[in-house]
Amino acid sequence: MEVPRRLPPSSFTLTLPKPAASAPASFVPEKDPEEEENLREEDEAGEETFISTEEAEPGASVVERSNSNLSSRDSFSEESGGPMQLMAIEELVQSERNYLRLLQLSTVTIRGNLLKLQPPLLNLNSMFLHVDEVMDASSRLLSLLDQKRVRPGDPLFLQTLCESFLSLSSDIEAAYKEYLANYNHITVVENSYKQREGLWNEIVRVIKASAPEVNATSLTFFLVMPVQRIARYPLLLQTIQKHTDPAHPAYALLEHTAHTSIALNCGINEYKRFREVADKYKKTETLTIKDKINRLNSHSIAKKTARLSQQIKHETGITPKLVDEEFDALQDFFYVLEHGILELLENVETYLHHLQGFLACRTEEFDLDMDGEKAPICYKEITTALRQWILPTFEKRMRTLIHRPLCALRDLLVGPRNLIRKRLDKLLDYELIEAKSNLSYEEHAVANTYRTINTLLLNELPQFNGVALQMIWSMLGTFSCLHRDLASDMEQLFQSFAQQLPHSSLSPGAFWEWAESMALEGARRLETLCRSVEDTLNAPVVQPLSPSSQRRLKQLMDKHGSGKIWQAAAVVSSRDLDLNLAKGELVAVISEMDTRGDRRRWLVDAGGRRGYAPSSKLIRYHQPAEDPPPSPHLTLPDGVTGIRRHSYSPESRPLTSQPCFQVMAAYDFAARGSHEVSLRAGERVRVLEPHDKRGNPEWSLVEARGGQRGYVPSNYLTLMPLGVGVGPPGSYLPH
């Protein structure tokens, strides 16, 4: 099945607003007394007279007005080839000049004075959209007539008039169709001004002061003139044709011009109708569930049910779909463009986010004790220039030239996307009534709506796709140019410091070899520094157990074993079935999941109390090993054995033999935190652990004089025979 193609020009009529009753006298061409007397005599004789657009019925179309005006005239003088034709030509030319003059008066003088009002008028400039194109078309028409230097009474003037109008017909249609499509907005804006009485009185005062010779009291008095003028062209041209002898050399050209003017109006009417349909369906409404429910009625439910049924028939192959290969190709290309635009926008936003993160890290603001060193100072100046001038300028241009146009293009995708979706809905409705021979009024409306949307998309979607694709290529080219400018700025910056940097005289190969070796060396140094800082920060803080905690530890170990003992790393607050645990409190894990299988909550025993605790707040309690690995710095002689005592152990066991060596501090050591202990050279200590909690042998847990416990570097300790050193012998013997 084939989809109906584009519609022929519709007979839809453009309803013109009724002109203001106070139309200026200068808008009507002047006539000398002799011509007025001739016209009066012809009126009395029952012959034809002219009817202006302002006197026509406002709701009638251009074609209807022309036909009714011409057919209502009962008689026409066969001898009217001369003066009546001349008067009709002069009326067209003179009314065009007056029309252009009044438009210039409104757009230049009146608008300029209104722009001076304080506070500024909202949406004032939007009322004058496309009026410049209309004025340009009228001005060019008059210029072509003036360039020929032919008077209206000359036989060649009629041919010049027709040729000028035909040469500008496409420009006239393009200008007027956009203006007429926007005319509803003009009335909406003016009505918004009228709702504020004080503001409206001020606007009327400015209009009267700017154009005292014209009895105008509103902006629409002037802005309705293009709507009236385009509808008046067929009337004036057909009037000239009526009073022109068919044997005139320019008669055929005149007839063609009159038909062209009618076709212009039909095209404008059709375009305005398409725009109204597009504006109706391309809007995106944000409705709540309650609003959607309120909109439901029997008609909408029946319509949606019929569409769903038709869609299911298509998917199951019960009924064939209407195929439109041209539209399907346009739709597929649109979706490809949409995907590309959204992906490009996401990538640009990610790029800008990373650039902002890079600019936020201001390393040049930190003093790293580089004063007096020439190379680091140059590097600091280069980094400062990059972060404060070059890269911020680059980011600003990226946002202005790429990000903002991409966001605007993304917003423009909404209208075509909604129209494509609405076309699918209307297509399903159209398929249900296509086979019917007799259609009701509502079915005719459904068919016409589908044809209108389909024709609109076939006409407008290729243009949108082309413009969107061109914008994408343009933005990609701009992106490349921005990076080329960035590279140029950075190159210029580095060249200004090149002679001051070390190794600037090296050849390119030698320079890159030196740069690679320096980068690797710097990476090794940085890795060593990071590891050292991490070990320092993560060194455990030794906290001896209280007597109650020692009793609980013994109770839990006897009941559950040492492998089940865990410690609270942070405060655990209570909720349903959860325990209150203080930081450092010991518990025994009974089950590593709750009753629902959630492994984030463990069942624990807190020494009589049972409940759940978050697994993320528990750490394993490390028990002392039975045979710890010997310390490389603290090696006991053969034959001397002992049981190692942990800092958390509640009691110690006696040695099986008397030791003959003691551990002493070889150097002074100043504690840098609460987890370390200060020592003086020659001071005896008791080694509790020859490594830290991580098993690192570079630190040892010791007990110094006075019972102070903490970590000291293992290489600060040494083994000495008993009786050597300072202090009472045997005061601090190693266990």
Buried (B, 14 or more C-beta within 10 A) or exposed (E): EEBBEEEEEBEBBBEBEEBBEEBBEBBBBEBEEEBEEBBEEBEEEEBBEBBBBBEBEEEBBBBBBBBEBBEEBEEBEEEBBEBBBBBBBBBBBBBBBBBBEBBBBBBEBBBEBBEEEEEEBEEBEEBBBBBEBBBEBBBBBBEBBEEBEBEBEEEEBBBBBBBBBBEBBEBBBBBBBBBBBBBEEBBEBBEBBEEEEEBBEBBBEBBBEBBEEBBBBBBBBBBBBBBBBBBBBBBBBBBBBBBBEEEBEBBEBBBEBBBBBBBBBBBBBBBBBBBEBBEEBBEEEEEEEEEEEEEEEEEEEEBEEBBEBBBEBBEEEEBEBBEBEEBEEBBEBBEEBBEEBBEBBEEBEEBBEEBEEEBEEEEBEEEEEEEEEEEEBBBBBBBBBBBEEBBEEBBEBBEEBBBEBBBEBBEBBEBBBBBBEBBEBBBBBBBBBBEEEEEEEEBEEBBBBBBBBBBBBBEBBBEBBEEBBEBBEEBEEBBEEBEEBBEEBBEEBBEEBEEEEEEEEEEEEEEEEEEEEEEEEEEEEEEEEEEEEEBEEEBBEBBEBEEEBBEBBEBBBEEBEBEBBBBBEBEBEEEEEBBBBEEBBBBBBEEEBBEEEEEEBBBBBBBEEBBBBBBEBBEEBBBBEEEEEEBEBBEBEEEBEBBBBBBBBEEEEEBEEEBEBBBBBBBEBEBEEEBBBBBEBBBBBBBBBBBBBEEBBBBBBBBBBEEEBBBBBBBBBBBBEBEEBEEEEEEBBBB
